[in-house]
Amino acid sequence: MNNRMIRCLAAPAAALSIAAAGTLAGAGAAAAHVSATAPTLTQGGYGVVTLVVPNESETAATTTLTVTLPNLKSARPEVMSGWRSTVTKDPSTEEVTSITWSALPGSPGVPVGEFAQFRISGGPFPEEDSIALPATQTYGDGEEVSWSEPMGADGAEPDHPAPVLTLPVADGDGGHHGTGSASDETTAEAADSSTDDTARWLGGIGLIVGALGAVFGVAALTRAGRAAKSSGTGESGSDDA
């Protein structure tokens, strides 16, 4: 194989390598946004939401994250080592409107080049196809990034898109809350109550059957004793004759 043929084969390979690197870089840039996932969550249901927060700064750690919630009746942050969480509620309705995580003194926060996951358990979520969860990411050097921009009308992604959850419609079996709901708890309590009632009825029937058995047993023994006594009296009379 001569040098000209080698150069001809090498040129397309280099072009492909450059294109692949560009594709991966683009995918990495897109994936570097704050995002939200909740695989088991449905419209009107309860579930766990995971916020994936990458550090996009080249010099400072992420030290604070605030996420805005759609006025949830219940919302609890997961315990995270090195972080303090603060739940903010609407004073008139007591519904949760936002949760803030702050790195404790001495904690590394989310270091440069790394990411962290912040989880929330709560609900019920709105009965909508999708909801935005605007978030604010603050770095140790004071830089603040607001992840709150909506998607463009043409589907183009903005520079700082808000995390969005897609919520499917709940099924008809009532098992759509994933991690548990008020409906599931009520159903479980009703089942437990039914089981307890059945056990009490069966226990009562067992006591009645046992008592009847004892009565019949005593009656049978009494009859057997009388029969034996009668038989013994007849034999004695025959001997005397």
C-alpha angles and dihedrals in degrees: 000000000000128000094257092057091048091053091049092053094043096053097064091044091054091048091052091050092052092048092049091049090051091050092050092047090052092049090049091051092050092047091052093079123101106263139181132217134182111167096181099041121108137176112297092005141116124244150127120288119199120204113201109206119187121190108240096177119103095206112026139051124239107254105170137032127183123186124191115224130201096250099282123196089221132018128160127180120224116250110260125189111239095017136095119209127207123196116207120202136190103254093217099048103020088228118146112252102172146355125214126198118199126187112241120237109281092021117123091223109201103335125220111283094017139091138213137206121228116194132201128188115200153093168078091229120203120277093245134120092243139357133200121229105197112207136193119211118197125193130210092252091058098260112143125198121193113208095196110109117123123230115271120260089249092051093258114149116238123224094259109025120187115245108260130202120205110214119200120207114269118253123242096252096077091237095110100104094080100198098037138287142201089264092053092049092050091050091049092049091050091050091050091049091050091050092050092049091050091050091051092050092049091048091051092049089050091054092049093049090048092051092049090049091054092050093049091047093053091047091051092050090049092052091047091052093050092049091050092049092049092049092050092051092053094052092050092055092051093054092051091054 
